[in-house]
Every structure is written in structure tokens, then in C-alpha cells.
């Protein structure tokens, strides 16, 4: 039996599995601008079976790479909070897992359609940067494509170890299978060395959202939360008001302690707090007229948003605060799963831990700063994968074709398979939680200063670090760091100018 027939049969099995993942009844939502926009889109665009825009391939018809091998260096998945949940690449055979089977089929179809061999080369998360650099510097040229850690990896692009993607044949970065905001933010003077698309499952799995316990919400909150989101009223202040109304001494010891029910159980200033910078509409850097990033995080908006966040976390009776530790993160996740908190702000990967939760849960975007803010924003926790073509790639046109097709096929099958797991039902535009996922992903933004936070003394994590230190005022800390961060940014831009020449 040919690989193509096997892939076709497996794909049919995946679709059947998605259709039977659950029987959750759709929840109605109000006729909002979001829904109206979706309806207009449905009338003007060809849609796939999930109600999403059908993306045509950008590759030339009949492109044949002649059996060439394209070598992809990637991170081995690890199971902690700084790593990956799903294996993004190397699924050797069908496993019965919906997402893994979708990845397996995607790889086999890419090989068949392009007549190419994918050589998938794993490396540990801690060694991948050095492995790539040593290969380039030694002249070994062992890799064509690299999938590297979003926090630690970008520095090697600035050091000249990646090829300018804007000059790669067969790579269409305007295609919707790529994350356009990341492409725009990381392009400096028409040069781009790293990209993110649907191939980066971790850039979806690690997106921040707000989960809520539907049973508890019906007991303590009078409003329909889906309507609140769609009406543009899901704000920091509104969230705080809901949270403050929730508390119950469920362990009966007459003391307010971790054994009770709260509105929001939060590990103080944990990794999920990094979402508040983009969610509040705060940009670490902003491009000038020449498209060069300039430091902009030290704004009055950031200072006032920080003050409101501090008040929410430390002065709201409905908030249970933990400590900044992995154990605390896991503990707060568990409290939500055990129905001891109404809300949980976390990465989408938490759905792996909520599959056996007794109460139904729903998903919402992270709250915005105020109603005047134009939209709901989020980002991916910075352990996702970013992709580049190495500066010593043997055949950039072949590497470009492979990256393009893998992303197109990931959009078509892997992403909806993932949401079939996350939602516990088939992804559908008619499902209220599916609509919330659309809003969340549509608001997924990236920022040059955030992506390069590791090279800029952690400036993108400033809100998290200062909340962890329980500092009520962030302005003085920023002022003490501004000059050194600006110097680091100037040096970084200088590196880009140098490799661009």
C-alpha cells in the first residue's frame, strides 16, 4: 500500500475522531461585530470544513525537488513548563493520537508531493543553539532549516547564522499559513531571519487565554461572559469585579486559606503574567519611520496598567496568590481543575490537564485594559518554536518549499486537530468557545522587544518580575534600567545593520 493511500485513510480517521470528540451543545452568542465580520468573511471567502478561510498553496504546481534531502534541526520536546507538550515534527508512525497522526500525515504528504526526504534531527533544548553555530563555523553545513527556542534562539539570528527569508525562493510569507504579525515585527529594513507559522504548534499551544468554570460562573456571575467579551466589555476592571464577588470557606476552618474557593487562583507573578504586557496594549518597542524598533515600554499606559494589575492581585479579596515557582503554577492549575477557582489565566496547553475535569470549562481572551482599547490581545509564552533557514543551507529554494508546504498543511489539518483536543469537541464557527478561540488567535501579537527580551536584559518580562518583588510602583525601576536597555537595543540593531550589508 502506498504512503499516499495510507495518509488518505489516516486523514479520514482523524476527521471521524474530531467529529466524535464530544457532544457539547453550542452556546449562543450575541450578534456582535465579531460574529458579523465572520459572516461577511464566510460570504466572500472560500471556507474549509471548519469555517476558516481556505488557503490555496503558494507553491508552483508540480514542483519536484528530485528526491533531495532537506535537513531540519529541531528541539526535542520536554515536559516542563518551559518546553513543549507536543512533538512538532518527528512522528514516525500513526499513534492513534489525533494531533500526532495529523503531524505524521503532514510530513508524509509533504515528502510525496515535493519528492523530498525530510531528515529530522533532534537536539536538546539547551544545546541546539551551540550545535547550529558550531556547524556553521566549522563549515560542516549539517542543517538546512532550524526550529529554535523563541527566547534563546533569536540572538543567533542577529549574529548572522540565519539566511534572509525575504530572499528565499518558494517562500510566501504573505500566505495566511504564516503569522503575519510576527513577520512584520521581526522584519528590519526589508530583512527577515526568523518566522512563525502554523508549523509551530507550540506557538498555538502556548498562547495565553482565560479559562472559566462554567458551573461556578453560573453560581457567582450573573452576566453571560461570552456576551461581555463580544460587547467589548471584558476589561481588567470588569474581571476584578467578578473575581471580588467569589469566595467560599469550603474547607470549613473559618480561615481564608488555600483550601477555600476563590475567584482567581494565581501563582504570584508567574510566567503567565508575561501576557499582561501585550494584553494591556503595551509595546516594548515601536518601529520608527524607517522600520527600526525603538524602546517604548516606559509609557504612562504601562505605569497605570501595572498599578491596576498590582491592585487586582494583591488587594482583591477574591484572589488567591501563590509564589513564583513551578510548584505554585501546577498547584493553581490543579485548583482550577478541582473547581476551587472560577478563573485561570494560562496557556492553552493547560487543556491537557483539564480533560478529566468534572465541571465544564469555557475559554475567553485575556481581559483588555479598558473599553477604549481596540481589541483583545495575547501572545505565546516564549518557549515556542521559531523557524529559520541556516546561513549555510545547501539549497534555499528547496528549504523554502519544504517550510512553505509544511506550514500550509499544518494550517489545513494540524491546527484543527489540536483544537479538537483543546475544545473537547469538533472545531466549528458555530460553537461559542470556537469563536472565542478565533478571537484569541486573531489577537495573538508579537513584538520585537518581547521576542528579543533575552538580549535586552529581560525588558519584556518587567511586569512579571516587579509583581513578583511586590513593587507597587514600576516607574522608578524602569527609569533605573532604561539607559542600559537602550544601549543593548542599539547594539542589537547594529548587528542587524551589519549582517544586512
Buried (B, 14 or more C-beta within 10 A) or exposed (E): EEEEEBBEEBBEBBBEBBEEBEEBEBBEBEEBEBBEEBEEBBEEEEBBEBBBBEBEBBBEEEBEBEEBEBBBBBBBBBEEBBBBBBBBBBBEEBEEBBBBBBBBBBBBBBBEBBEBEBBBBBBEBEEBBEBBBEBBEEEEBBBBBBBBBBBBBBBBBBBBBBBBBEEBEBBBBEBBBBBBBBBBBBBBEEBBBBBBBBBBBBBBBBBBBBBBBBBBBEEBBEEBBBBBBBBBBBBBEBBBBBBBEBBEEEEEEEEEEBBBBBBBBBBBBBBBBBBBBBBBBBBBBBBEEEEBBBBBBBBEBBBBBBBBBBEBBEEBEBBBBBEBEEEBBBBBBEBBBEBBBBBBBBBBBBBEBBEEBEBBBBBBBBBBBBEEBEEBBBBBBBBBBBBBBBBBBBBBBBBBBBBBBBBBBBBBBBBBBBBBBBBBBBBBBEBBBBBBBBBBBBBBBBBBBBBBBBBBBBBBBBBBBBBBEEBEEBBEBBEEBBEEBBEBBEEBBEBBEEBEE
